[in-house]
Amino acid sequence: MIPQPSPPPVIRPDTFPQWVLLTAGGILAFSLISVALVRITGNGPDQLAAAVTAERSLRFEDRADGGISVIDGQSAELLTTVHGEQGFLRGAVRTLARERRSRQLGPEQPFQLIARADGRLTLFDPATGQRVELEAFGPSNAGVFSPFLAMKPAN
């Protein structure tokens, strides 16, 4: 008997489960539709501002000793000097100052610290229209700025 050559092996193409692709496509479509609806209707969380309960103009200046002077934007009186790391305060102010530098604007115009009825606290730059929603970084970080609203000038 003559040996018969064995048939070539059947090579099946790799198949990816179709349900995975359909699920991923569905999630992507849902996300895009959701974002579009929020933008079109204006019902996004960043688009509904609560009433302002307190507002104060503030300027922040770096000091030679590494501290930060917090100055009332109306009276130009020193409110306090913050020493130590103060990473969040420095980061929030630098974010807004960087935008001013990129637009070639100076530090003359003060920032606005705004407290809202829903508990939100915002550091707003009227020169650029940029803002930092402070409560988004947690209550302890927002708490760094909240005393500035009622602070009396340092003597």
Secondary structure as UniProt FT lines:
FT   HELIX           18..41
FT   TURN            45..47
FT   STRAND          52..62
FT   TURN            64..65
FT   STRAND          68..72
FT   TURN            73..75
FT   STRAND          78..82
FT   HELIX           87..102
FT   TURN            103..104
FT   STRAND          111..116
FT   TURN            117..118
FT   STRAND          121..124
FT   TURN            126..128
FT   STRAND          131..133
FT   HELIX           134..137
FT   HELIX           139..145
FT   HELIX           146..149
//
